[in-house]
């Protein structure tokens, strides 16, 4: 795909991650716009929940020739710690926590859709059905946070929140996760500062011009 982005200031776009289109609501599979009228469709951390056959068909309807689909998400399993003397120890504890959360044998709320994200949208089922496509990998975002803040971040993910709240045993395990992270950090303060980073990945696809 071309790396010439000088046209971006002219873009009319639909952000289907939050289902917003100039203050109008819609589902991703039925966008309230005219045929051949949109230059860019951006999907943020949501592609894996769509009916992809219907969504991609709808994208093809509304995109102008040469229009682009850009779908990105982040790898929620790995949380590298930034600039902390005990970062490796903290990372090891986080990895043990997320290993349990993404195990289908343990967590019944971990579905195929979650697995698409874990494997960074590499599944053939997720791919944008255009010939002109591109992947972007290896980009990271840093998040200044705290020990509890990392776990709060994980709890924003539905399959994790449902699992943790599904039983008293799981709630006690989650409380223990806080304790284990504090021990790895060397503190008794759950709000001790901690910066982590997440890998962001993106699928790009351009509609044919003819």
N, C-alpha and C positions, 0 to 999 in steps of 0.2 A: 504494500500500500504506500501511497505517496506520503512523505513527511512534511509537505507544504501545508502549513496551517494558517496561512494569511487570510483565508476566507472566513475564519471562525467568528469574526465580529458581525458577520451577516447572518449567522445561523438562527433559524427558528427551530426550537427543539421541544421535545416532549420528555419530561422526566417521569418515567413510569415506575421508578423505585418508590416514590411517594405518591404516585397516581395524581400528580398535579399537572394541569394544563391551563395556564392563565386563570387560576382559581376555579377550574372546572374539574370535577371528579369523574374518574372512569376506572374500569378494570383494564388491566394490561392487554387483554385479548380483544378489546373492543374500544379503540381509541376514538374520541369524538372530534376527529379532524377529517378534512377532505382527502381524496385520493391525490397522490403525487404532490404533497404540500409541505412535507417536513424534511429538513436537511440532516438532522441528527436526533437519534433516539438514544438516550442515556439510561442505563439500568444499574442502579447502585445496590448491591448486596441483596438482590431479589430475584434474579433470573431463575434460580433453582426452584422457586415456588410456582412458576407460571406453567400453564398448559403450553408447552413450547411449540407444538405444531401450529396451534391457533395463533400464538403470539407472533411467531415468525411470519406467518401468512399475513397477519395484520400489519406488521412492519413493512412488508413488501408492498402492501396496498398504499400506505400513507407516505412512504419515502419517495423523494424525487429520484430520478435516475442519478446515480452517483452518491446518493445519500448513505449515511453511515449508522450502523448499530454499534454502540460501545457499551459493553456489559462488564462490570468489574465487581470484585468482592475481595475479601481478605481471608488469609489462612488462620482460622481460629484455634488451631491445635498447638501451634508453636509460639511461645512468647519469649523471645530472647531478651535478656535484661541488659540495660545500657549503663555503663560506667558505674558499676557497683562492685566493691571488692569481693563480695560473696555471690556475685551474679551467677556463677556456674552452679552453686549449690541451690540457689533459688530456682533456677531454670530446671534443674533435675526434679525438684518437688512439683513444679507446675506441670512438667511432662507426665509424671505419674498420675496427677489429677486428671489431666485431659485424656490420657490413655484409657482411663476407666470410663470417662464420659462418652467417648466415641466408640465404645465396644458394644456392638449390637447384642452380644450375649448378656450384657449387664444392663444396658440402657435400652428399654423397649421403644423409647421415643426417638432414637437415632434411626433415621430413615434413609432410603436411597437418595433423597434430595439433599440431605445433610452430607452424604458421602460425596456427592458431586462437588460440594464446596471444599471438603477435606482434600480432595484430589485436584483442586484448583481448576475446575471446569475442563478437565481433560477427557471426560467421558464423551464418546461419540454422540450420545443422546443430547448433549448440550450445544453442540457446535452450530454456529450460524451457517445457514444453508446457502452461502454465496461462494463463488470461486475465489474472489478477492478477499482474503482474510488474513489476519495477523494476530499473534499472541504477544502480550507484554507481561513479562515475569521479572522477579527480582527487584521490585520496587518496594521500599519500606516506609512506613509512617511511624514516627516516634510519639509516644503518649506519656507525658509526665503524670504520674498517678501515685497510688499508695498500695500497700499490701492488700487491703480490703478492696481498693479500687479495681484491681485486676480481677478479683472474684466477682465484683459487681458487674464488670464488663462481661464476664462469662455468663452471668445470670440474665443478661439481656437476650441471650439466645434461647429460643423457645424449647428446644429439646433438652437443654441443660436445666432450665428453670422447672420444667415439668418433672424431670427426674428427681431433682433435689427436693421438691415439694411433695413428692408422691408417697413418702413414708417418713415416720419419725426416725427410722434407722438412717435414711439418707440425709435427713436434716442434721443429725448428730455427726455424720461423716463430713458434711460440709463445714460444720463448726470446727471439726478437727483439722480440716484443710487450712483454715485460718491459722490455727496454732502451729501447724507444721511449717507454714511459710514464715511465720514470725521467728521460729527457731532457726530456720535456714538463714534468715536475715541477721539474726542476733539481736532481737529487740522484743519487747513486750507491748509495743505500740502498734495496733493494727492499722493506724493511719501514718505509719512511717513512710517517707517519700520513696518512690520507686518508679523508674522510667522503664518502659518496655517498648518493643516495636513489633509491628505486624507486617507480614508480607502482603502486598496488594498485587493482584493479577487481573488481567483484562483480556476480553475477547473483542476483536474488531472485525466488522464485515461491511463491505461496500456493495450496494446494489448496482447491478450492471447498468451501464449508460445506454445500452441499446439491446 
